[in-house]
Amino acid sequence: MKKLGVVLLSGGLDSTTVATLARRQGFDLSAVTVQYGQSHRREINSARQVAQALGLSHRVVDVSFFKDLAWYSALTNPERFPPPLDRAPQGMAENIPLTYVPLRNTFLLTLGAALIESEALHAIEVQGTQPAALEAVLFIAANAIDYSGYPDCRPEYYKAVVETLRLGSKLGIQYGVPLRIETPLINKTKADIVRLAVSIGAPLEYTWSCYLGGSRPCRRCDSCLLRAKGFEEAGVPDPALAEG
């Protein structure tokens, strides 16, 4: 089998773990990082370091116009909607918070799917790969357990997206190759993710999860608090917080 993969790489703990896992599974893997108008570029720098550490082909795609459309979010419009701070992790999933970016994952999946379909069609139509001998997989680090209540992190959402991509792609309709979406972390706790990341040698020292910019994580936003909870429960020090 020819195993083609694209991973949506944000530079955070979860996507770095997924990228490392896909790499270890033998995929010919490319990484895509999307500058969609988020309030800082710190995570993009982290994604570059992670991709380099894993030896991945890496694209940074600038679609900053998206923030003008998905403006109702603390991540695209923090001056108007400051991110919530100091919330208890157990209450984060009670309501969808202002850090939700309208239809962000739908947009990112479309971008990633366009790349993986292009690579798969090239393999079939130019390189002569038989469709039956081809895997085309889009990896995303969605999580439905320790997360902030986002609707686009649920298994039922990804089940629907897979069928939409099949119906709307040449790869699926003409060649019968399913464009799979893999969400290997979707049913894992943050502690489970930390343990997995450590066990497979993910380059966690380069990762960035904080919703705010700066030289150090704020340790107060939802993302920082969930990350800290995961490392604490896993009994592992966070290498991204090491001094020096």
C-alpha positions in Angstrom: 0.0 0.0 0.0 1.0 3.6 -0.7 0.2 5.4 2.5 -0.4 9.2 1.9 -1.1 11.4 4.9 -1.7 15.0 5.7 -1.7 16.2 9.3 -3.2 19.5 10.4 -0.4 20.7 12.7 -1.1 23.6 15.0 2.1 23.3 17.0 0.2 22.2 20.2 0.5 19.1 22.3 -2.3 17.2 20.6 -1.5 17.8 17.0 2.2 17.1 17.7 1.3 13.8 19.2 -0.9 12.9 16.2 1.9 13.9 13.7 4.4 11.8 15.6 2.0 8.8 15.7 1.2 9.0 11.9 4.9 9.3 11.2 5.6 6.1 13.2 2.8 4.3 11.4 4.7 4.7 8.1 2.7 7.4 6.3 4.3 9.5 3.7 3.3 12.5 5.7 2.9 16.2 5.0 2.0 18.8 7.6 -0.2 21.9 7.1 -0.3 24.8 9.5 -3.0 27.4 8.9 -2.7 31.1 9.7 -6.4 31.8 9.9 -6.2 35.1 11.6 -5.6 33.9 15.1 -4.4 36.6 17.5 -0.7 35.6 17.6 1.9 33.6 15.6 3.6 31.9 18.4 2.0 28.5 17.7 3.0 28.7 14.0 6.6 29.0 15.0 6.2 26.0 17.2 4.6 24.0 14.3 7.7 24.8 12.2 10.0 23.4 14.9 7.8 20.3 15.3 7.7 19.6 11.6 11.5 20.0 11.3 12.1 17.7 14.3 9.9 15.0 12.7 11.3 15.5 9.2 8.0 16.5 7.7 7.2 18.4 4.5 5.5 21.5 5.9 3.3 24.1 4.5 2.2 27.3 6.3 -0.9 28.6 4.6 -2.0 32.2 5.1 -5.8 32.5 5.0 -5.9 35.5 7.4 -9.1 36.8 5.7 -10.9 34.0 7.6 -10.9 36.1 10.8 -13.0 38.8 9.0 -15.7 36.1 8.5 -15.3 34.1 11.7 -15.0 37.3 13.8 -17.2 36.2 16.7 -14.4 34.5 18.7 -11.8 35.4 21.3 -9.1 33.8 19.1 -9.8 36.0 16.1 -11.1 39.1 17.8 -9.5 39.2 21.3 -9.7 43.0 21.7 -13.4 42.7 21.6 -13.8 39.3 23.2 -11.0 38.5 25.7 -10.4 34.8 26.3 -11.8 33.4 29.5 -9.2 32.9 32.3 -8.9 30.8 35.4 -11.9 28.5 34.7 -12.2 25.2 36.4 -11.5 22.4 33.9 -14.5 20.4 34.9 -16.8 23.3 33.9 -15.2 24.1 30.5 -17.5 21.8 28.5 -20.7 23.0 30.0 -21.2 25.7 27.3 -19.4 26.5 24.1 -16.9 29.2 25.0 -15.9 32.3 23.2 -12.7 30.6 22.1 -14.7 28.6 19.6 -14.0 29.9 16.1 -17.1 29.6 13.9 -16.7 26.5 11.6 -12.9 26.6 11.9 -12.5 22.8 11.8 -14.8 22.6 8.8 -12.6 25.1 7.0 -9.4 23.5 8.1 -10.5 20.0 7.1 -11.5 21.3 3.6 -8.0 22.8 3.2 -6.3 19.6 4.3 -8.6 17.5 2.2 -7.7 19.5 -0.9 -4.1 18.7 -0.3 -4.4 15.0 0.4 -6.8 14.6 -2.6 -4.3 16.4 -4.9 -1.5 14.2 -3.8 -3.6 11.0 -4.2 -4.8 12.0 -7.7 -1.2 12.7 -8.7 -0.2 9.3 -7.4 -3.0 7.6 -9.5 -3.0 9.7 -12.7 0.7 10.6 -13.0 2.6 8.0 -11.1 0.4 5.1 -12.0 -0.6 3.9 -8.5 -3.5 1.6 -8.5 -6.5 3.0 -6.5 -6.8 -0.2 -4.6 -3.2 0.1 -3.4 -3.6 3.7 -2.1 -4.5 5.0 1.3 -5.3 8.7 1.7 -5.7 9.9 5.3 -6.2 13.3 6.8 -5.1 13.4 10.5 -6.6 15.9 12.9 -6.1 16.1 16.7 -9.7 16.4 17.7 -10.6 15.4 21.3 -14.0 14.9 22.7 -13.0 14.2 26.3 -10.8 16.9 27.9 -11.7 19.8 25.6 -13.5 23.2 25.9 -16.9 22.2 24.6 -16.4 22.7 20.9 -19.1 21.1 18.7 -16.5 20.3 15.9 -14.6 18.0 18.2 -17.2 15.2 18.4 -17.1 11.8 16.7 -20.5 12.3 15.0 -19.2 15.5 13.3 -16.3 13.6 11.7 -18.5 10.8 10.6 -20.6 13.3 8.7 -17.6 15.1 7.2 -16.1 11.9 5.9 -19.2 11.2 3.9 -19.4 14.8 2.6 -15.8 14.5 1.4 -16.5 11.2 -0.4 -19.5 12.6 -2.2 -17.7 15.8 -3.2 -14.3 14.4 -4.3 -13.1 12.9 -7.6 -11.0 10.6 -5.5 -14.1 9.1 -3.9 -16.5 9.1 -6.8 -14.3 8.2 -9.8 -11.7 6.1 -8.1 -13.6 4.7 -5.1 -10.7 5.6 -2.7 -12.1 6.7 0.6 -10.6 10.0 1.9 -10.3 8.9 5.6 -10.2 11.3 8.5 -8.3 9.9 11.4 -8.9 11.3 14.9 -6.6 9.1 17.1 -7.0 11.2 20.2 -10.8 11.7 20.1 -11.6 9.4 23.1 -8.5 10.1 25.1 -8.1 12.2 28.2 -5.3 14.9 28.3 -3.3 12.6 30.6 -3.7 9.8 28.1 -2.4 12.0 25.4 0.6 13.1 27.4 1.4 9.4 28.2 1.1 8.5 24.5 3.2 11.5 23.4 6.0 10.5 25.8 5.9 6.9 24.8 6.3 7.6 21.0 8.9 10.4 21.5 6.9 13.3 20.4 8.9 16.6 20.4 6.9 18.2 23.2 9.6 20.7 24.0 8.7 22.7 20.9 4.9 22.7 21.5 2.7 25.7 22.4 -0.9 25.5 23.6 -1.6 28.9 25.1 -4.3 31.0 23.6 -2.2 34.1 24.3 1.0 35.3 22.8 4.2 36.0 24.7 7.4 34.2 25.5 5.8 32.0 28.2 2.4 30.3 28.5 -0.1 32.3 30.6 -1.1 29.2 32.6 -4.6 30.8 33.0 -6.5 30.3 29.7 -8.6 27.1 29.1 -5.9 25.6 26.9 -3.1 26.1 29.4 -5.2 24.8 32.3 -6.2 21.6 30.4 -2.6 21.0 29.3 -1.4 21.5 32.9 -4.1 19.1 34.2 -3.0 16.5 31.6 0.7 16.6 32.6 -0.1 16.6 36.3 -2.4 13.6 36.0 0.1 11.8 33.8 2.9 12.5 36.4 5.1 14.0 33.7 6.8 17.4 33.8 5.9 19.6 30.9 9.1 20.0 28.8 7.8 23.2 27.2 7.9 24.9 30.6 11.5 24.0 31.3 13.8 26.9 32.0 16.6 27.8 29.7 
